[in-house]
Every structure is written in C-alpha cells, then in structure tokens.
C-alpha cells in the first residue's frame, strides 16, 4: 500500500499482525461449504463472462490480501489442480496462511509478504485474482486495481469488493467518534476494544448510534468490534465510484458476486403494475444505473462484491435465450462443479427412488431467492451429469426412456416434444448456473 499514509499503513499492518483476519481455526475445512466454494470457483465468473466452462487444472490463482489464509484454502479446494499464490502485508498473517494450507495438504502453495502495488515482482500472470476485504483500505482504489490488471492474463478474472458507503455509514460515524476519543490513535488492543464495548453497552437503546450499529450478540467478540468500530483505514464507496475506478483501471464489470440480490424488480410490490414513469425508464437503465438505483433504494449489502476483467474484444457471445435449435442440438451440458458432489448425487437418487421432489438449490442458494425443486422424474434426466458432461441429445434420449408416453393421452412422446421438455429444463437451471451450457465450437 505504497500510496497509503505511512502512519496509517503502519497501524493497519500492526492491526493485522496482532489480530490476523479472519480468526478461523486452522483445522476448519470449507469442503462442505458449497456456496463459498461456488463463489471462489473460477468456473463461476468465467462462465458468466464467456459462457464457457474452464478447467482449473494448471491455472494460477492469486489471493491478494490473503490474511490468515482461509480464503486461500477455499480457492485451493474450489479449483482442483490450480496453483495458489498468496500475498499480504502482515508477516504474522502470511505465516498462518502457510501453516493452514500445509495442514490441509496443499504443499505447493506460495505465500509472500508483499503489497499489491508490487505484484509485478512475483513474475506471475494470473488466471484468477481474489482480493477480498482489502480494496477499501486504499485511499485510491485505482492503484491496486491497476496493479492487479497488470498481472492478469487476457481472459483472467478479478474478484474484489468495497465497503458500501450507504450501508456502512453508521459504522463510519462510530469510527469517527472513537477516533475523537483517542481509541484509534494507536493499534487498538484489548483495552481499547473493551472500552468500546463498555461505551456502546452503556448508551441508551434509543441513541441512534447504538440502535443503528449495536449487536448484543457480537459486542463481546473482539474481532467484530475491531473490524467494525475500530477498523483502521476503513472507507465506503458507491456504485458510480466503483464504475469510475473500473474505467480508469481499464477493467470491465462482469457481475456482482451475489447478482440475484441486486435485482431492482424485487423491491416492488407488483412488478406488473409499476408507476408509469418507472415502467418506462427502468428497462432503459444501464447496468451501472440499475445497480446504483438499487443501492439508493435498499442499501442492505455491506460489500459491493463483484467480478471484473479485461474488456471482451472481438468475441460474439450468444445468450442461451437466443440459441437456435441447431445450437441446442449440438450443445454440451455440464453440472456446476459445486453440485457435482457425492451428497448431491445420493440425495437425487433417494428422491428418484421415493418419488419425492429434488431441491436442487439446497446446496447453493446464492443464485435464487426461493427454493428450486424438480419433480423426481425430471431430475432423473440429469443423473448422468454427475459422471461427466453430456450432449443435450443424450439427455433427450434418456428423457424419452424415462418418460416414454404422455400421461394424459398415453401417446408416445416424440423426439420433438422430448427435445423441448429437456431444453426448457436446462434453460431454467442454466439461469441459476446449476447446469452450464456450451455451444458447439465455443471452446
């Protein structure tokens, strides 16, 4: 953080040396946290950008600002065969990260005490860069964005985030208060953390700062107090500020990480009867304006969490909704890697045997607001995907075997009808990234 005020930089380094973040036990594994793995799997944002399925074997992944290494471990678990490289300005955090990856059997991960601006010194180009919970500590966020851009491969992807200026505004006010009281003059210790808790507990419940920030269950959690009330260098941003920084850094937004939770239409009671002005104007909004509109109306997200990368040059990507029948007939179907688990397969087989609905969204809820369930007979069509990718036509043929006749007329299901039914199923699941669809020749 060479563009950082030296005194503040020292405080930030001391804060993470004395209290490495996150404080997650060394032995804790993310193997069964399918949603966390879904976010950190390169397959997810790569498909969102290029509508292709990438093999993570041999890819080089950077965890920039890796802290104590838990996200580095998640990246290693989520991206089989990838090389993990981690950097952080805190020596204590780097040592913990090394221990963590080695404990879980990832002996070839590399960790360096290094600032993001010095990334070119590593001599690597990266397929994926994860920069979690640190970008907002820079006075000028274009500096780290440009540094990451400089070591990003042409089709590489960056995942990073900023604190929301709107959602977190009350914590920024609290930080100003505790700075004024001298509790942040140096790196906060147990004394300052304890005093902060006592002050907040001592306030009347109707005092705005308390009602807007206080959490009775977390006030005795030192890490929570430190990372909210006493966080050195903390700063908030808005969507327009994010897009301005991306433009200056020659990067392009791919998607918000929790894209389904940024949908404007979810904020209205009746989307079919919007006020006339909104009904005319909302469809015309740019992606930037839609996201800004959402944060002004409903700033619930602590993090503006997003994927970005180099602008796409000279490549035509046809949305699935615009595919021709020929595209569909020659397409390949993949199951998302985080659904391709023994548990998900066993659950599906049990649902088929008992003829109970299969809740495909139970493992990864991020892309949807409501449970996504499939009739067991329809879900049975997908079973081969747990063994590997399948041509659409193979699934159509399987569907005709599973469901050979119309249950009302008892007439045979012809190929055209089976094709349409499988197509509708896959198109539905692709919207949630539970299956990934590739056109022939897209690789």
N, C-alpha and C positions, 0 to 999 in steps of 0.2 A: 504494500500500500504506500508506494513512494509519494503519491500525491496527497497523502494524509498528513495532517498536522503532527509533527514528531511527538509532541507530548501526548496527544490523544492516541496516536498509534501505540505508544508505549503502554498506555492504560489498557487498550484493547488487548494487546499481547499478554499483559500481566493478568487480565481478567480470564483469558482462556488458558493460561498456564496454571493459574491457581484453581480454576474450575472448568476443566475440559468439558466441551459440549459435543454431543449430548452425553449425559451421565447414564449410559445404558450398560448393564453388566456385561463383562467380557464374554460370558458363556451364552448370552441370549442370541438365538438364531432367528433370522427372518424367513426361514424356509417355508413356513406355512402362512405367511402374511402375503396372500396372493395379490392383494390390491397394491401394497407397497412395491412388490416385485413388478407388477403391471406398469406402474409409473416409471420405474427405473430400468425397464427393459427397452433397449434401443429399438426393438421391433415396433413398439407402440408409436412413437413420434415419426419414425421412418415411414411407416405405413400411412400415417396421417398426411405426410408431405408428398410422398412419391407413389402411394398406392402400390407398393412392392413389399415383399417380405424379405428381410435381410437375415443372413446367417451371422450370428455373433462370433463364431469361431475365428480367432486370429485378429479380431478388432482391438483397437487400442482406446481405452476409456480413461478419462481424467476425472478425478474427484477434486475439484478446485475449492479449497477451503474445507478440507476433509474432516477437520476436528478430530474427535476420538475414533473415527473410522467406521462408525456403524453404517453410514450410507455407502462407504467403500465396500463393506461386506455385502450390503444389499445389491450393489452393482455387480459384484462378483457372482452372487447367487443367481441374479436375474439374467446374466449374459454369459452362458456357458462358453468356455474357451477363450474369453476375452482377456487381454492383459490390463490390469488395473494399476493406474499411477495416481498417487495422492500427493497433494501439496497443502501446506498450512504454514502460517507464520509462528505458530506456537510449537516449540520443541517438545513440550510435555504431551501435547495432543498427538503429534506425529509418532512419538514412542508408543503411545497407547494404540494408535491405529496399526502400527506394525505388529504389536502383540495380538491384536484382535484377529487380523487376517491369518496370521500364522496359527493361532489357536483353532481356527475353523478349517485349516488345511489348505489355505491359499498361500503357498510358499513363494510364488513368483511375483507377488505384488511389490511395487516400489513406492517408497514414500520419501519426500524431501521437504526440508524446511525452506520454503520459498514463497515469495509474494507472487500474486497473479501477474503483475507487470513484467516479471522476469521469466515468464513461461518459455519464451524462445530459447532460454539457456538449456532447457531439457533436451532439445534436439529431436523432439517428437512432433508428429502431426496426429491429431486425434479424430477418431470416428464419432465420438460422443464425449461431451463435457458436461458434467454435473456440477453446478455451482449453487449450493443450497445454503440459504440463510447467511449470506455474507455480502452480497452485492450492495445492499442498502447501507453498509458501513463505509462506503467510499463517498467522499464529498462530490466527486464527478464520476458518475457510473459509466460514462463512455470510456474511461480509461481501462477498467477491467474488461468491458465488452470488446473493445478493440484488441486488447491483448489476447483474449480467447479466440477472436476471429482470426488473428494472425497465425494460430497454430491449429486451425480447424480444417480438415480435409474438405474438398469441394462439395461432397454430399454429406458432410458432417452436420451434427445437430448439437445445439446447446440447450440445456435445461437450467434455468436460473429463476430467481424471484426477488421481489421487492416488498418491503412493508407498505401497506396501504395507508396513504395519508389520511383518508377519511375514516376507515375502520379503527385505526390505532391512535387517533388524535388525542383521546383522553389519556393514554399512556405517555404520549409525548409531553402532555401538560404535567403529569405526575413526575416525569423525569426532570422537567424544568424546576419543579418545586424542590425535589431532593438535591438538585444541583445548588439551588439557592441556599439550602440548609447545610451545604458542605459535605453531604454524604457521598458525593461522587468526585470530590477533589482528588482522591487517590483511588487505586483499585479497591472497590468495596470488599470488605472482609465480613466475617460472621457478625462482627459488631454492627457495621452499617446495615447489613441485611436484617439483623434482629431489630434494630431501631426503626427501620422502615416498616416492618410488620407491626410493631407496637403502635406507631403513629396511625397506620391505617385502621387497626383494630379499635383504637381509641376514638376515632371520629364517629359522630352520629351517623346512623344509616342513611338519613336523608341528605347528607352532604353529597353534592353532586360527584365529586371526585371518587368518593367511596362507592356510591351507587353505580357509577359507570365503569369502575375498574376492579373493585374488590372481589375476591373469590375466597370464601371462608374455608374451602377445602384445600386451597393451594397456598394460602398465605404463610403456612409453615414449611413449605417446600422451598428451600434456599435457591435452587436452580430457577424456579418460576419467578421468585422475587427479583433475582439478579437479571434475568432475561427480559423482564417487563418494566419494573420500577427503576432499576439501576443499570440499565444496559448502556454501556459507553458507546458513543458514536451512532446511536440509533437514529434513523431518519425515515420519513414516509414519502411516497410518490403517488402520482395519479396516472391513469391510463395515457392521457396526452403526453405527459413527461416520459413515460416508457417509450411510446412510439417515436418521439423526437430523438431519444437516445439511440434507438434502433436505427433510425435513418442516418444519424451521424456516424454510427459504427458500421454502416453498410451491411446490416443484418435485416432479416425479414421475419415477422411473426409467423409461426406455423399454427399454433393453437395454444389456448390456455390449457394447463395440465388437467384441471377439473372442468373441462369445457361445458359439460352438461349443467353445471351450476352457475353459468353466466348467461343463461337464456332469458332475454327480455320478456318474452311472451309468458313466461312462468309467473311474472309479477302481477298479471291482470286477472281479475275475477272471471271475465268472459272474453276469451280471445276472439270469439266470432262477432262480438259487438263492441269493438273498441271505439272510443271517441273518434269522430271523423278525421280530425287533424292527425291523430296518431296512426289511424288505419292507412292514411295516405303517405305519411312521412316515414314510418318505421321501416317498411320494406326497402326504402331508398338509402338507408343509412349505411355508411361504410363499416367495416369490421371495427375499426378504431372507435367510431362514434357509437356503435351499438354497445361496446364494452364500457365506454365512458358513461353512456346513458344508464347502464345497469349500476355502475358504482355510485352514481349520483342518487339514484333512487333507493338502492338497497346495498350499502357497503358492509356486507357481512364477512367478506373474506379478509383475514389478517394478511395473507400473502397474495400479491399479484404474481402468480406462479405460472410460468409459460415456457414453451419451447420456441426456439428460433434457429435460423441458419442462413446460409448464403441464399440470395435470391435465385430462383429457378431460371435457368437460361435455356431457351430453345427446346423446351420439352412440353409436349402436349399430354396432359393427364385428363382422361375422360372419366367423370364421375360414374359410379356404378349405376346411378339412376338414369344415365344416358346411354348405357350399353345397348347394343343391338342383340338380336337373338344369336347371331354368329359369335359375338363376344362371349355370351353366356355359354354357348355350346362348347367353346374351346377353352374356357377358363379353368383355373385350378383353385381349389378351396383348401385353406389352411385353418387349423384351430389355433387360437392365440396361445402362445407357449405357457402362459399362466393359467390356462384352463386345462392344459394337457398334463393333468396330474392323475395319479392312481385313485385318489379320493373322488375326484370329479367323475372319473370313468366308472368306479364302483357304484357311486350314487346313481348314475344314469342306468346302469344295468339293473340295479334294485328297483328303480322306478318302472323300467320296462317289464320286469317280472311281476310286479304288483299292480301294474297299470295305473300308477299314480303320476300326477304331473311332475315334470322335472323343472326345478327352479334354476335355470342356467345362470342367473345373476347373483346367486347366493355367495359365490366365491369372489367376484369382482363387482362391487356395487357402484363404483365411481361413474360409469357412463350412463346411469339411469337413476331416475327418482322413484320409480316404483318397481316391484319385483317383476322379472320377466320369466314367465313359465311357459313350458311347451307340453302339449299332450304327449304322453309316453310314446305313442305310436309314431308321432312326428319326430320326436327326439331320437328314436331308434335309427332313423335315417342317417344321423350324424356319427354313429358309433365308430365307423372306420377311421374317422379323423384322429382318433386317439392313437392310431397306429402309424399315421403319416398323412401328408396332403393327398387329396383325391381330385380327379377331374369331376367337374359338375355332372357330366354324363354318367359317371359311375354311381353317383348318388341318386340320379334319376332312375337308373336301372334297379338300384337297391329299393327305392321307394315303390316301384312297381311290384316288386316281390313282396314287400311288407304290406302294401295296401293295394291289392290287385283289382278290387271292384268298388264301385260306388255303393256305399252302404244303404242308400235310398232306393236306387234303381236296380242294383245288383249287376249292372252292366260293367264290363271290364274297363279299367282306367287305361285310356290310350296314352301313347308316348307324349303327345302334345299336352294333355292335361297333367300328366306326371311332371313334365318339364316345368310347367307354370307353377305347380304347387311347390316344387323344390326351389325354384327361383324366388318365389315370394318368401319362403322360409329363410333362405340365405341372405336375401336383401334386408330382411328385418334384423337378423343377427349381425350383419356387417355394420349396421348403423351404430351398434354398441361395441364394435371391434371384438366380439366373441368369436366370429369367424373372419378371416381375411381373404379377400378375393383378388386374384391376379389374372389380368387378361393375358392371352397367349402372346408371347413375344415381348412382354413388359420387362423381363429380366435382362 
